């Protein structure tokens, strides 16, 4: 797919980098949670409904797209 190619992401990431100073001032309310020593990535993603699409690649418990399903 086009949205995973270098050609797709490079200009977008360059635009983000140009605004790095501005982005650094945004009030991310989850910063303390995700930097905690007891941070639970799976619970964090699930509590925000981030269980589909690209987020599945960040999860060890949620099968990613194309993952074969094996009976347990």
ABEGO torsion letter per residue (X at the ends): XAAABAAAAAAAAAAAAAAAAAAAABBBAAAAAAABAABBAAAAAAAAGBABEAAAAABAABBBBGBBBBBX
